Amino acid sequence: MNILSSLRSLTKTLATDFRLSLHGMMPGQYTRIHYRDRVRSRRGEEAPKIESSIRVDGKRIHLYLTSAHAFTMANLFLGEEYDLRKFLNESPKLIVDLGANAGMATAYMNAVYPDAQFICVEPDPRNLPLLEQTIQANQIRAKVVPAAVSSEAGELILRFGDNPTCSALETSPMHDLSSGVKVPVRTVPDLLSESGWSHIDLLKIDIEGTEKDLLGSNNEWLKRVKAIVLEIHPNTSEQEINSFINPFGFSLTRIQKSVEPVFFAQKKSAKD
């Protein structure tokens, strides 16, 4: 990295730090996390767990993460991609978070929809302790399911690298990842049955390329879902995902303010 690109990176990092501080994060913390991670990576050291906090709608959110989660955290909270109040016909009470990671999205949605209950599905064993801590610290009514999700139940290899925000099932073409661990795979009907839920008010999907498998087959359970917010990865497209969900009354809308390609869909009949 040359001097000019280093200065651009520093400027971008400082700008993100300032924006996060306006939302209640400790000034300078994001910058320290960012550069400490680079130093530790060069030394081959493991990233330490970090406790941080930020405000959403005046409510203090406590987060437990590593430096590898910091970029995702900044995009999520500054992009407000899970604040769907202007889209939703009613405030969701039952939310399923597929790809819960370290609990950042769950914590954000809990602040925006304080009456909701959650099912948090996360397969990466490195994220599970952080997810549990975030849930406990924010007193979120949530059940953690340590598994992946797809159209068929069973077991698959979860491929992972250094970044715990990019783990992907062996069936996903996303990412060039060096390691793997076998994880249980659940279906959405499994999750509903085990939790005693008849339906899902809001389904959040960020599963690193498995959204095509999840939504494209064995998908009659979509009849029991009212609204979806999902990230679409490059192995599929908005048009293909639409072809899967349109028969169930959904139509995708891009959330323009989001950094990532995040889309929202709500059943057309929900307003009737």
N, C-alpha and C positions, 0 to 999 in steps of 0.2 A: 504494500500500500504506500503510495507516494505522499508527499506532504500535503498536496492540494486535496486529495481524497480523504486524508486523515482530518484535515480542517473541516471539510464538509460533513464528515461523520460526527465530529465533535459538535459542530453547530446544530445538527439535527438532534443529537442526543440532549444537548442543553435546552433546545426548544421544547422537546417532549417533557423533559424534567420540569420546566416552568409551567407547562400546561397541566401536568399532573399535580403540581403544588397548588394550583388554583382550585383543584378538586380535593385538597386536604392531605395529599401525600407529603411527607417530610421533604422540604426543599433539599436538593442535592442527592437524595437517596437513589433515584433512578440512575443518575450519572455514575455514582459509586458502584452500584450493582453492575452496570454495563461494563465498566472498565476493569473492575475486579475480576469479572468472569473471564475477560480476555487474558489477563495475567495468569490466572489459575489454569486456564486451558493450555497455555504455553508450557506451564510447569507440569502438566499432567495430573493436577490435583482435582479432587472431587468438589463440585460446587456445594457450598454450605446452604443450609436452610435459612431462609430470610423471613422475618415477621414484618409485615407492613400494614398500612391501612389507608383508606381513601373514603371520601364521602360520596354518597349517591342519594339525591333527593334529601339532603341534610342528615342522612343516616350514616354513621360511621361503620364501614365495612372492614373487617379484619381478614387479612390474607396471609397464607403460609405457602411459600413458593421458593424456588431456587432462581438463580440468575437466568437460567435457561427459559424460565417462564415470563421474564420481565417484558419482552417485546410483545408477546401475546396479551399480557395484562394491559399494557398501554393501549394497544389497538382496541381491546374490548371495552375498556372504561371510557376512553376518549371518543371512540366511534359510536358508543351508545347503541350498538346494533341489536341488543336484546331489550331495549326500551320500545316496546311495540304498542304502547297505549293508543297511539293515533291510528293504528291499524285494527286492533282487536275490537270485536263487537262487545265483549264483556271481559272483565278481569279474570284470568285463569286461576282456578283453584287446584287443579291437578296437572303438574308439569313433569314431563320425563326428559331428562338431560342425557342424551346418548353421546358419549365422549366427554364425560364430565371433567377429565383432566385433574387439575388441582383444586377445582371447585370455584374458579373465578366467575364463570357464567352463572352458576347456581347462586352464588353470593349476590351477584348483581341483580338477578331476577327476584331473589328473595326480598331485596330492598325495594324494588319497583312493584312487586306483587306480594305484599306482606302476609296475605291470607292463604298463600299457596302451600301445598305439600309437594314433595319432590321424590322422584326415583332417579338416582344418579348412577349411571352405568359407566364404568371405567376399567379397562383391561390392564393397563400398564402398572405393574406392582410398585414402581417408583413413585407414582402419583397418589396411590391410595392413602398413605399416611397423611399427606398434605391435604387431600380431600376431606378426610375424617376430621382433621384439626380445624379446617375452615368451617365445616358444618357445625362443629361443637362451639367454636368461638363466636359464631353469629347466631347461635340458637335456631338453626334452620330445621324445620320438620322434614327430614329426609331419610330415605333408606338407600344405603350404598350397596350396589351390586357389583362385585369384583369380576367382571366378565366383559367380553366383547358382544356385539349384537350383529345379527345378519338374518337372512331369510330362513335359515335352517339351524337348529340347535346341534351342538356337538362340541368338538374341540378343534382348534386351529393354532398354528404358530403365529404369535404376535412378533413382527419384526421391529426392531428398534435400534437406534443409534444413541449418540450423546444427548440429543435434544428430546426430552420427554413429552414435547407437544406434537411430535410428528410420528409416533408409533403407528404401524399399519398392519392389518392382517395379511397373511401370505396370499390371500385371494385378491388383494388390492395391488394395482400396478404403481401406486404412489411411493416415491422416495427410494433411494438406494441405501439400504440399511444393512448393517454388518452383523447384528446379533439377533437372537430369537428365543422365545420362551413359549411353551404350550399354555393356552388359556382356554377356559370354558367359553362357549358361544351360546347366547340366549336369543330367543325371538321376542318380538313385542308382545304376542299373546302370552308367552311365559311370564313376562314381567307383570302384565295386568292380572293374570290369574293368581300369582303369588302374592300380590299386593291387595287383592280384593277390589280392584278398580274396574268399573264398568266401561270407562272411557278415558280419554286424555284430552284435556283442554288445550294444552300447548305442548307440542313435541319439538324439542331442539335436537338437531342432528349435526354433529361435526365429527365424522368417523373416518377421515383420511382415505377417501376413495371407495369405501364400502357402501355409500349411499345408493349406488346403482343396484347392487345385489339386494340391499334391504328393501327398496321400494319397487323393484322391477319384477319380483316373483313372490308367490305366497303372501300377497299383500291385501287380502280381504279385511285385515284388521284396520285398514285405513278408514273403514266405515265408522270406526269408534274414535276417530281423531277429529277434533274441531279445527285446529290450526297448527301450522308447521313453520318453523324457522330453521333453515339449513344452509350450510356452506357446501357449494358445489365445486368439486375438484376436477382437474383437467381430464380425467379418464372418462368423463361423461359431459353432459351439456344441459343448459336450461331447457332446451327443446326436448331432449330425451327424458329428463325428469318430469317435465310437464306431461309427456305421453303416458307416464306411469300413474300420475295422480289425477289427471283430468277426469277419468271415468268415475272418480269418487267425489267430484264436485269441487276440486281445488284448481287454482290457477296461480302460477308464480308471479311475484312482483319483486324486482330488485330493490333492496334497501339502499338508497343512493348514498347515504352518509357513511356506510360501512367501508372499511379499508379492504377487507376480504370480500370475495364474491358471495355475499350472503343474500338469501332470498326468503320471502315470506309468502305463505299461502294460507287461505282461509276458505272454508266451505261457503259456497255461494248461498246456500240455504240458511246459513247461520243468522242472517238478519230477518228471516221470515217469521 
